Amino acid sequence: MTEQLPPLAPELSALIDALPKVELHVHLEGTLEPEMMMALAEKNGVSVPYASADEARAAYQFTDLQSFLDLYYAGCAVLVTREDFRDLTLAYLRRVAKDNVRHVEPFFDPQTHTARGIPFDTVIRGILDGLAQGESELGITSLLILSFLRDQSEDSAFETLEQARPWLNRLVAVGLDSAEVGNPPEKFAEVYRKARGLSLRAVAHAGEEGGAEMVARTLDVLRVERIEHGVRSWEDPALVDRLVRERIPLTVCPLSNYELKVTLDLAESPLKHLLHAGVLVCVNSDDPAYFDGYIADNYRAVTRALDLTREDLLLLARNAVSGSFANEARKASLLAEVKAVAGRA
């Protein structure tokens, strides 16, 4: 993959370092590094199928989305207390602060935890503690997205939305993740309608396992404002035109796509084609602890694989700001930071 590619030009590497970054597609549970997993397993008396962090990391070899999900859910079992969720969130923010991340809109999967008997309030209180500390300590602003598991029933999603009612003012949107195949958007049409009625915005994963047709159906049925992944949109020129016309952001996760065999070679990623077609595509990390790459690693990998230019990188950074749910004042501030870096680069 990227190991066989030439090193980045120094000026592009410096630009990637300097760019103020917005991350729109990251799962907090997917930032659980093996070292933290092992420490929490010992603290909470939870059994994990690894003898060490190195053994856990060596097991992260995936053939598809489901093979990843099996390990992902097993790792989540170590998250038990409010402090665990705070520490997980804060560890992610401290890590991406080194990549000059300035704003994040992370997902969390409450059903993964409530199914184990962990109260919804425990999960969200811990996450909000971490986000608040991250803003005060690191200056990273955030908006939180509650994600439904698409391999669970719509009734379970409705139950989760009801549990979230006391926290609606702390949530920006609902999302939909997990196994795409066999779980069409129509399955969740009513719970999305209910969420919109509660003034929550809407995003959903699509076009990762499923093709371009799944992206179009997700837009039509769930009325989402943002498509997570969406790389297979490139298969349908009419859909690409629609994404450009309606300014629907795609939150592409290059290393995730490679590790889960969505693209067998990063050089085959349609990201550059989508970008040059005018789609609001941006770069994200998805589940960085499992895919061996945080957001700057994804920028570097895709820049090398696709021979991205300075202008491409600046556009990706601006697209992430434009595609965010931040208020207009915050967007203006972030775009000013990108402009300042462009002026110095």
N, C-alpha and C positions, 0 to 999 in steps of 0.2 A: 504494500500500500504506500503510505507516505514515506516509509523508510527508504524507498528506492528513488525518491524524487530529489532533485537538487535542493540545497538549503535556500531559505528565503533571502531575497536581497535585503541588505541591512536596513535600507530606508523603509521597506515594507514591514519588516519585523519591528522597527521602532514605532511605526505608525500604529500597528496593532497594539503594542504596549500602551501607547498614549491615548488611544481612542476611548472616550467615555462610553461605556457599554450599558445597554438595557437588555435584560434577559427576560423573555416572555414565555419560554417553554422550559421549565425545570420542575421536576417532581421532588419535593423535599425528601420523601422517603428514598428517592434514588440518589441522594447525596450522602447516604450512610456509608462512610468509609469502613473497610474491614477492621481497622484498629478500634474504632468506636463500637462496631458491632460486637467484637469480642469483649470489650470492657463492659458494655451494657449487659451482655449475656451473663457474665460473671456476677455483676452487681444484682441483677434481677433474678438470678437462678433459672435462666432460660437455656435450654439445650440447643446448640447449633451444630451442624454436621461438619465442623471444621475444628482442627486442633490449634490453629494459629491464624493470624491475619494473612500471612503469606499463603497458607493453604487455601483460604477463602478466595484470595485474589486470583490464584491459579485456576480456580474452578470457574471463573468468569469467561467461559468459552461458549458462545451461543450459536445455534443454528437457525433460529427464527424468534419471533416475538414471544411465543409461548415458553420456549426454553429459558428465556430471560425472566419472564413473569414468575415461573416456578421458584427461581432463586430469590427474586425480589421479595415475594411474599414471605418466604422463609426468613429472610433478614429482618423484615418488619416486626417479627415476633419479639425482638429484644426491646422494642419501644413500649414502655409500660407507664411511666410516671410523667407528670407535667414537666418535671425538670428534664427528662429524657428528650421530649419534643422541643423544649427550649434550647437545650444544648445542641441538638441536631441542626436546628435552624440557624443558630448563631455560628456554629462551625462552618456551615455553608457560606454565610455572609462574610465571615472573616477570610475564608479562602478566596472568594471572588472579589473581595476588595483589592487583592493583589493583582487582579486582572483589570482594575479600574472600572468595575461595575458600579453604576450610579443609581439604578432603579431596577427592581425585580417584581415579577408578578407570578409567584410560584403556585403550583398546584399542591393540594394535599388530598389524600384518599381516606376519608373517615370510615368508610365501610370496612376497609382493611383492618381497622383497629376495633371498631364497635363489635364486629363479629367475634373478636377475641375477648369481649367483655370489658374493653377499655371505654370509659364514658366519652361521649363526644366532647363534653366540656373540658375534660382533661387534655384531649388532643389539641383543641383550638386555643385553649388558654396558654399552653406551653408554646405553641407556634407564635402566637401574638406576643408573648413575652420575648421570644427571640427576635422577632422582627422589630419590636420597639427598641430593644437594646442595640440591635444592629444599626438602627437609624441614629440613635443618640451617640453611639460609639464610633460609627464609621461613615455616617452621612448618607447611607443607602436607603432610599425611600422604597416603599413596597405597597402592593395591593394583592390581596389573597384571593385565590380561586378554589372553590369547593368542587372537586371532581367526582362524578358518579362513576362506578365501575360498570362497564357495558356488558360484562359477562354475568352480572347480577340482574334481578328482575326490576321492572319499573316500580313495583310496590316497594322494594328495598330503597330505591332512589327517593320515592316520596317520603318514606320514613326518615331518611337522612335529611331531606330538605326540612322536614318538620323539626328535627333536632336542631337544625341551624337557625330556627326562627329567632331565638334570643340574640343571635350574633349577626343578623342581616346587615347591620350598619358597619360591620367589620369585614364584610365580604364584598367583592366587586362583581363576581360572575360565578356561573356554574360552568363546569366542563364535563367531558366524557372521555374516559380512557380505558385501557385494558384491551382485551382481544377484540379486534375489529371484525374478523371473519365470523359470520353467523350471528352478529349482533347489529342489525341495521339501525339507522337513525329513527325509523318509524317506531321502534320499540320504546323510545323515550320522548315521543312527541308531546305527550300530556304533561309530563313532569317539567319539561322545558317551558311549556306554556305557563304552567304554574309559577315557575321561577321568574319568568319575565313579568308576570303580574305582581311579583314581590319586588320589582325594580332591580332585579339582578340582570346583569348582562350575560351574554352567552357565547361560549366557544366550544369546540369539540375536535377531538382527534379524527382525522380522516385522510385517506390517500396515503397510508403507510402500508398496511396489508392490502386494503381495498384499493380499487382503481379510481380513475377519474370520475366514473359514474357515481361512486360512493361520495366523493367530494360534492358533486352537484346535488345529490339527494340530501346531504347534510345541510347544505345552504338552504334548500327549499323547505325541508321538513322541520328542522330545528331553528331556522332563522338565526344562525350564528353570525357574529361579527368578525370572527377570526377562525381560521383553520389551522389546527396544530398538525405539523408535518406537511401534508398536502403535496409532496413531491411528485406523486403520480398524476397530478393535474396536467403535467406537460403532455400526457398522452392524448389530450383533447384540446385542439386549438380553440374551439368555441368556448370551452371552459376558461382557458387562459385569457381570452378576450373579456369574458365576464368578470374574472378576478381583477383585471386592470380597470375595467369600467366602473365596477362597484367598490374598488379600492379595498378589497378583502386581503388582509395580511396573511401570509404563510410563514409559520414559525418553523423553519427547517433546522434539523439537528443532524449535521453531516456524519459525525462519528457514530452516533446511534444508528443511522441508516446503514452505515457500513458494517457495524458489528452484528446487526440483526438481518443482514443479507437483503435489505431493501434495495441497496445498490451494491453490486459485487466488487466494484472498484470506485473509489471516490472520484476518479476522473470521469465516471459515467453519471455523476450527479447532475440533475437538471438545474441546479441552483443558478448557475450563471445564465443559462438560457432564460429562466424565469425572470431573473433580475433585469436582463437586457430587454425583455419583452415589456417591462414596465410594471411587473407584479411587485407588490410590497412585501418582498421576501426578506427575511432577516435570519441571523445565525444564533443558535442556542445549543444547550448541552444535553437536555432531556434528563438523563440519569447518570451524571458524570462519574459517580463512584464505581459504576459497573462498566462504563464504556471508556474508562481511562482517559478522560479529557473534559476539562471545564471549558468555559466559553472561549477563552483566548486560545486554547488548544484547538478548538473547532475552527476558529478564524484562521489559524496557521495552517491546519491540515487542508482546508478547502482552498486557501489561497495558493498553496503549492500545487494541489491536484488540478485546479482549474485555471491556473495562471491568472489570478485576479490582479487587477491594477489598483493603484492608489485611489482612483475615482470609484472603482467598485467597492472598495472597503469603506470609503466615506458614505457611499449610498446605502450600504448595508446598515451602517450605524444610524443614519438618519431614518431609514425605514423602521428600525426597531423603536425609535422614539415615536414616529408617526403611528405605528401600529399598537402602541400601548394604550392603556385606559387611564393614564395619568391626566390630571386636569391641564387646561391650556397653559396655565402659568408654569407648571412643572415641565411641560413639553418645550415651552419656549426657552426655559433655562437650560435644559439638556441639549437642545439644538444649538444654543449659543456656545455651549462647551465643545460640541463637535466642530462648529465653525472656527472656534479659536485654535483647536488642534490643526484643522486644515490650513489655517493661515501660517502656522509654524512649521508644518511638515514640508 
